[in-house]
């Protein structure tokens, strides 16, 4: 730990000492549109550096740069410009009408590129609305804006992760993209405060992502660049908001009288309740009790500036999000520092560091009430159950419970135990860039990620039946991940005549070390001492130490002839300890070409189309095995019973673990083809892009369960088939109105994707998506991987309807495809309307064609036992001749026992629902106070806004919310949870998941 602290201290000192010594001239100016209106928020950057600034509320800007520098000026909806300084100290800039985005500069792997020169599938995402919405995770900014990118919220739990899929699911090994933050490879971006993000680019095809080889780019790459410093007087940007959240909808369940009628139907007699229960006076609507209107507050302050000695950007942020379920909460404190200097014309050094500390109290979810799931407990706990058991009951004062079934009321699930996680996350880099002769630049960058977390769980020994049965229990899990990498690149950039050439070659070395521990104990004498030193029995301790490495060599060539014909070629070779020892290295080439048709002479007189470009590319990317098998080559051993040799003293023994090694495990590789075009119309007031892609994944890595004769072991294998994703992406942006006082911009995108597994043995299948129903500990599987079917396929019996004569549900004799969790298409619509100082930004998004397995209905429509049920059972079959979709109430003690058991023991189509939805994702109404009214009080800009999120959702889904995945996000191969069976392929299952919320927010943006 001392070494880590020393490293961190040195790291920060290195950053801080870079603030000194730089000599440049100050440049000031103002930016306006073609009608003379001042433009705030325009990005001005010194070409080839991270130095830059943004224009203030009145359009003015100030930064320091060499007299020979070139300024890159960009603003979403306007044509980007490059302006030579030529020794000037004052530069006024007019953003040209037409508002094309084809001139934007986009971030690519190990560099940048003008969008008009891009030959691959890259989407640049606007981040200007981040400061106007209560965005907790940076990937929320992508929602609905990027074709081929689906962002979903698997759970409404505060601080929960989001799921991102780029062009479907690239592998059974995981579906999440790789994240690259300021050049640092990351498994997620929870370290990053969204308010510190400058730009987001999504690399979708092999030509764009191939530069990262097998780092995880089979699933795409999300490139994030954070804000950097700017020279001149210090500028301060502050954003503060507060809002209220509430559940989107509640589900109807039975009241006490209806519950008694159902119990009478099920068991033949009216239930007999002990006297300490009161059906008349106790009517607890558990959903009203556990769901609340919850506050969310955020504040963020960013400062940038510098002197002749250097530049800086410093940001601090705070977030406090109460969950819509009582007891849930997420707090985050964040800080970011960026420094950059150029002490010599040939030398540039700098660095970035982002750190946050978070506190989360979570609620048990995705489990039945018998297993502690609070969401389902609120639905199945009858209303007569008291909050606390009264005097005269066997356990007065404990949380209320039923005398008929195991499982406490939902407040017990929430409050009887503590579920707290404290996490520290750091991401940073330091770099040196040297300009060498012959247009060559050398860059060396050292990157580091540190992730530490501690999870504490404590079960009170006196407040619940479960706690009493264990005499209290406690658990503490800790995890520490330390990853560092060293990247070295040489870049050659030259223009000569009609030729433009950019070449990058480099190496990358990465190592990650993981340390985990878990401690458990029971037998607590008091609920006041919640740490494990209060435990007296059943101690268990486990620890783990792991590490892995990769070594990589890569290169990229970008060539342009006459600004007309474009070529990009990449090659990367990766070697890793995480692959079978006989297949350590993988090589991943890619190439793409582009043709700027509009630059041809025969297009000179064509006025209806501008910036027409055709693109095509082909290449390969790769994937590493999941984290569950960091050493897939080897059969591992575990501690075993003591063993005596030759009648001697017993010695500690070992036994085979659950892993059987596979030294021949190969890299997972995706071969991708992309064909597309970009065009502008009506002087680029309308822009349009279209792409067709075909992605074929070979050697799919899968953790296979071996026969019980092996002791229940698993092994990593390459499946003998292919995972194919193919589809079409369309996007368009239009300037509908462009007047001095008002305007309207409209954008839309739609993406079609088809996924299929091919080439596998048709007689072999792999079960996925295990869930446990009711009190059962034995999982049943919702889906499978099978030749000719898509990933995410639900597999079970078709419900043919309720027999009008018997009242039993009739099922098909064979299991079959019941639908798919992956949508057939996704889409987004964004609209920006402004009138004078008012603006209205609206974002719609939706999915179509996907199914959701509503396992919650298996809990609340099972028509057995003594739990409460959905109001849907009021239309149950009651007598011969009834025509309905709900079967009869089942008596497990009669000949209907088999039919009763089926409702809770088999996967069937009556629980598969349409998960399509159309949603108003966000709507923001804002007012910009005239800058001339604020100057005398020292304020450069003031913006007041009100935002509503998830205002309405149109869907046929019967559960709380259709955007669901009961077991969280998918994974990428950089994530420490990668490959866990639940998150890997349990797609589209609602197993009592924390519901989503709608949010109303008021906020303020201030610039000084």
Secondary structure, DSSP 8 states (H G I E B T S, - for coil): -HHHHHHHHHHHHHHHGGGS----EEEEEEEEETTS-B-TT-EEEETTSS-EEE--TTSEEEEEE-TT-EEEEE-TTS--EEEE-TT-SB--EEE-TT--STT-EEEETTEEEEGGG--S-EEEE--TTGGGTT-SSGGGGGTTTSTTEEEE-S---TT---EEEESS---TT----EEEETTEEES--TTS-GGGEEEEEEE-SHHHHGGGTTTTGGG-EEEEEE----SEEEEEEEEEEEEEEEES----B--HHHHHHHHHHHHSS-----TT--TTT----HHHHHB--EEEEEEEEEEEEEETTEEEEEEEEEEEEE-SBTT-EEEEEEEEEEEEEEEETTEEEEEEEEEEEEEEE----SS-GGGT-HHHHHHHS-TTS-SB--TTSTTTTSB-B-SSSS-B-HHHHHHSEEEEEEEEEEEEEEEEEEEETTTEEEEEEEEEEEEEEEEEEEE-SSSSHHHHHHT-EEEEEEEEEEEEEEEEEEEEEEEETTEEEEEEEEEEEEEEEEEEEEEEEE--S-SS--SGGG--EEEEEEEEEEEEEEEEEEEEEEEEETTTEEEEEEEEEEEETTS-GGG-EEEEEEEEEEEEGGGSGGGTT--SEEEEEEEEEEEEEEE---GGGTTTTS--EEEEEEEESTT--EEEEEEE-SB---TT---EEEEEEEEEEEEEETTTTEEEEEEEEEEEEES-EEEEE--GGGTS-EEEEE-SSEEEEEEEEEEEEEEEEE-SSEEEEEEEEEEEEEEEEESS-TT-EEEEEEE--TT--S-EEEEEEETTS-TTEEEEEEEEEE-TTT--EEEEEEEEEEEESS-SEEEEEEEEEEETTEEEEEEEEEEES-EEEEHHHHHHS---SSS--BGGGGGB--STT---SB-----TTSTTHHHHHHHHHS-BGGGEEE--EEEEEEEEEEEEE-GGGTGGGT-SEEEEEEEEES--EEE---SS-SS--TT-----TTSTTTT-HHHHH--SEESS----EEEEEEEEEEE-
